[in-house]
C-alpha cells in the first residue's frame, strides 16, 4: 500500500513546440499515482495519469472540486484562475442543475443556428489575410481574432469593448509570481463587467448566448444573475483562450505534416474525426488544471488517498495512454474514434463542446478550402512558442501560399 512520501517537484514549464512534456512522460512510467509538488499552493498533491483511473476520479463523488475553494490548493498560477461560483468547481447535485440549464444553450440545434455567424467571421478574417497577401501571420489573422471575435459576438459584448475585455483575459492567464495582484484585480473587474451585461440582457433580451442562458428553464428553475455572470466569464475564458491555442496548434500540425492535409483533401468528410485525433494528440496546456480534494479516505490502485488530500488528474497523459490508444504518440487520421479527454471527463466535461467543434471545423475547413497551397514561410524550428502562460501554442505562424 502506497501512502504519502516525498513529492516530486513539477514546475511543468516545458513549452517546446508540441513535444510531449518529458516530466509527464516520466511520471507515466511510474506508478499510476504519484505525489507531486507544484509551484503554488499550500500542499502536495496526488497525480493520476492513467485513462481508466482518471475516469474513476472524475466520476467518483468522494473527490470534490467544490472542496478546494477553502484552501490554497496546489496549482501552476500565482492567483487561482477559477471563481468560487464557477461551474468548474461545483459538485453534484448543484453542478448537475447548472449543467442541465447551461447545456440548453449549446445543443447541436442551437450551435447549427450559430454556424452562419461563425462562418461569416472566419471568412471576413481570411478575406483580410488574402488581401494583404503573403507572407502573413496566421496567428494574427485567424487564430487570435477568430475565437475572440466569435465568443464576444455570441455573448453580445459590444464591439468597441472587445479590446478591453481581451486584455483582462490575457492578464488573468499569466503565470508569473509578480502577476498575483493584477490577476486578482482583473478577475474582479471582469466579474463586475459581466454582471452589468447580464442586467442589460434581463431588461432587453437578444439573440446572444447570455440571453439564451437567461431563458433556460427546468420547470420553475432558472439561473440567477450572479450565476449568469460567472457562466459568461467562464465561457469568455475557455471559449476564446482554448480555441485560439487549438487553432494555432492544429494549423502547425497541418503545416508541418503534409500527409494530414493530403488526407483531408482526399477525404474532406473526415474533417471532424481528424480534428478529434489531433485534439487527442496535442499537449494543449502545461501540466495539470484544477484539482479535487478527497472527502474521505480512498484506496486506489495500491495507494491510500487520505481525506483532505488534493488529487490532480492529467488529461494529457490520459490521451497518450497506450492501454487506451494504440500507438498513442502517433497521429493516425484513420484511427477508430474513441473518446479522448481534451474536453475533460465526467461532471466537468466542457458543456460547450458542440460550439468548440463548430469553431474548429469552420476555421480549419475554410482555411484549407481557400488557401490550397498554404505552407510555413519559415523553417519549423524558427516558430516561436509561448512560455509565459499555462497554455501551449505558437506565438506566430508565418505562412505563404
N, C-alpha and C positions, 0 to 999 in steps of 0.2 A: 504494500500500500504506500503510494507516494503522498507525502504531506508537504507543508511549506519547507522550502530550502532556499539557499542563496539564489537570488534572482539574477537573470541575465540582463545587463543594461542594453536597451534597444532604442537608440536615438531615431532609427528609421528615417535617416536623412538621404537615403540613396535616390538619385534622380538622373541616372544615365540613360538617356533615350527611353526606350520601352523595354529595357533589360529587366529581368526579374530581380528584386532585391536579394542579394546573397545572404543577408541576415535572415530573411524569411525562408529562403531555400534551406538554410542550415537548420532552422527551427522545425521545418517539415520533416527533416531526417531524424529528429529526436523523438522522445515520447510525445504523444499527441497533446498532452497537457504540460506546459512549461511555465515556470514563474518568470515574469519579465518586469523590468523597471523602465518606465517611460520618462521623458524629460520633465513633465509637470505632474503634480498630484501628490497626495499625502502617503500613498501606499503602493506596494507592488500589485501585480495582477496575474491571474492565470491567463495563458494564451491557448486557445483551442484552434487547431489548424485543419483537422480532417473534415471532409464534407459531411459525413454521417453524424459526427459528434456536434458539429455546428448546427445541423438540423435539430438535434436534440436540445441544445442550449436555447436556440431561438424560438422553440415551441414549448419549453418547459416553464410553467409559471412559478417555479421555485427560483428562477432567475429574473430579477426585476430591473427594468430600465428606470422606472419612477424613483426607485430607492436610492439611486446615485445622486440625486439632486441635493440631498442634505450633506453631501461630502465634497471634499476637494479631490475628486476622483482622478485616476491616472489617465493622462491624455497627452497629445502632441502639441497643443496650442496653449499659450500662457493664460488666455481667457477662454472659459468654456463657450463654444460657439452656439450650442443649443440653448433655447429658452426653456424655463421650467414648465411652461404651458404647452410646449410643442408636442405634436403627435409622436415625435421620435423618442420621447421619454415618458410615454404613457403605458400603462399596463391594462390588460383586460380587467373588468368589463368596460372601463372608461374608453380605452383605445378602440375597442370594438364598435362602440357607439359612434365615435368620431370618424373612424374609417368608413363605416356604413354611410354616414351622411356625406362625407367628402367624396367618396367614390362615385356618387351620383353626378358629379361634375366631370368625371373622367371615364364615362362609359365609351365604348367604341363608337356608338352613335354620336355622342357629344363631340368626340375628337374628330370624327369624319366631317362634322359640321365646321370644325376649326381649320381643316386642312386647306381650303382655298385661301384663307388669310395667311397661313403659314407659307404656302407656295408663293403667294404674291410677294411676301417679304424676302424670301430667298431669291426669287427672280430679279427683284429690284437691286439687291446687293450684287448679284452676278452680272447684271447689266452694267453696273458701275465698274466692276473689275474688267469686263470686256472693253468698255470704252477707254479705260486707262491704258490697256494693252500690257503685254509682258515686258519685263518681269513684274510680278505683283506678289504681295504678301497675302497668302490665303488666310492667315490668322486675322489680319486686319480687315480683309474684305468679306470674310464669311464666318469663320469660327467664333470670333469675338462678337461681332454685331448681331448675327442671326439669332442665337438663343436669347441674347439680351433684349433685342427688339421684340422677339416673339413672346417671351413671358411678360414683359412690360405691356405690350399691346394687349395680350389676353387678360392681364389683370386690370386693364383700364387705366394705367398710370399715364397722366398727360405727357405728351412727347417732350415738352420743354423741361420736364423734371427728370427725364431719363439719366442725364449725366450725373446729377447729384446722387441719385439712388445707387447707381453703379459704383460710384466712388465709395459710398458707405459699405457696400458689399465687399469690395476689394480690401478695404481696411480691416474688415472683420475676419478675413481668411489668412492674414499674415501670421506666421508662426513665431516671429522674433519675440524674445522676452520683453523688450522695451515697448512692445505694442499693446501691453495689457490694458493700460488706462484708455488708450484710444479705442480699442476694440469694445470695451465696456460702454464707452460713451456712444459710439455709433450704433451699437445694438439697441440701446435705449431710444435713440433718436429714430431709428428705423421702425421700432415697435410703435412709437407715437405717431409716426407718419402713416402707417397702415391703419391705425385706429381712426385717424381722421378720414382716410379713404373709405373705410367701412361705414362710417357715419354718413358720408355723402351717398354711398350706394344704397343704404337703407332708405334715404329720402327719395332718391331718383335712380331706380334700378336700370341697368343697361344690359348689353349682351356680353359683358365681360365675365371672367371667372369668379370674381368676388360676388357679383350679383347672382351667379348660378349657385355658389356655395350658400349665400344668404337664403336662397329659395329652397334649398334642400330640406326635405321633411322626412321624418319617420314617425307617422302618426302625428301627435302634437309636438314632438321633439324637433328642435332646430338648434343651429349654432347661436350662441350669444355673441355680442360684439367683440369681446376680448378673444374668444376662440377664433373668430373670423380673422382678426388682426394677426394673431400668431400664425394661423394657417397661411395667410397671404405672405407673411415674412418667410415661412418655411419654403413655400413654393418659389419665392424670389431667389432664395439662396440656392436651393437644389435645382431649380428649373433653368437657371442660366449658367451657373458655375460648372455644374457637372456636364451639361450638354456642350458647352464651349470646349472643355477639355476633351470630351469624347469625339467631337467632330474633328478636332485637330489631330488626335491620336489615330483615328480611323483613316484620315487623309494621309497621314505619314506612312501608315502601313501600305496603303494603296500605291503611294508614290515610290515606295522602296521595294514593293513586291509585285511586279508587273503581272505575275501569274494570277493574282487575285482579280486585277482589273480585267484581264482576258477572260477569266471565268464569268464575271458579271456581264461582259459584253456578249458572251456566247449564250449565257442563260440569265437574262435580266430578271426573270421571275423568281430567282433565288435570292434577291437582294436582302430581304428580311432575314432569311436563315444565315446568310453570310455575315450580316451585321451582328447577329447574336453570337456567332462564332468569334468574331473579332472582339466583341464586348467581353466574352469569356476570357480571352487571351490577354487583353490589355491590363497591365497593372495601373489602374486608373487613379490610385491615391498612394500615399505613403503609409506604410504600417497598418494601423487599425483606426477604427472610428469611435463610436460611443460604446462604453462598456455596459455590463449588467452587474448587479450585486446579488450574491446568494442570500436568500431569505431564511434558509435552513441548511444544515449540513447535507451535502450531496456527494455520493460516491459515483465516480465516473471514470471509466477506462483505467482502473487501478489507482486513481487519485482520490483523496478526500478533500473536497472543497468545503471549507468551514463557512457557517453563517457569517455574513459580513465581508467575505472575500469578494474582490472585484474579479470579473471574468470578461476578457476580451475575446472576440472571435475574429478570424481573418478571412474575409470573403475572397481575398486574393489567393490564398493558399487553397481554399476550397475549390476554386476554379481551376487549379492545377493538380488536383488530387488524382493520382493515377488509378486509384480504386474506383473513381467515378468516370474519368475521361481517358480513353486510350490515347497514348502519345500526347499527354496534356500540354507539352511545351511546343507543339506544332499547330499552326493554323491550318485546319482542314476544311475547305469550303464545302466538302461533301459529307461532313460529319453528321451522323444522325442527331436530330435535335433532342438534347437532354437539357432540362432546366439548369441554368447557371445561377450564381449568386451575386452578379454585378448589381442588381437592383435590390439586394437584400433577400431576406427569407422570413417566413412566418408572419407574426403580427406586426412586424416593422418593415415588411417589403414595401417598396415605393408604390404609393397608390396611383401615381401619375404615369405608370409605365406606358399605357397607350399613347399619351401625349409625347413622351420622350422618344418612343419609337417612330412616331409620325414625323417629328423633327429630324431625326437621323435619316429616315427614308427620303424625305424631301431634300435635305441638304446634300446627301451623297448622291442620290438619284439624279437630281438636277445638275450637279457638278459634272458627273460623268457624261450625261447627255449633251451638255452644252460645250464641254471642253474635252473632246475625244483624245487630243494629243497632249493632255496635261502631264507635266514632268517637273521634278525638282530642278530649280535653277542653280543649286549649289550641291556639292557633294554631301551625302547624308551626315558625315562626321562634322560638318560645319553648321548643322542646325543647332541652335541654342535652346536649352531646356530650362524650365522654371526650377528654381532651387529654394524659393522663399515661402511657398505655401504648402499645404498638406496634399495638394493635387500633383499629378504627373502630366505634363503637357509641354509641347514645343512653344517657345515664345514667338517664333517666326517660322513661316513655311514659304520661302521664296519659290515661286513657280513660274514656269513659262509654258507656252502652247503654240 
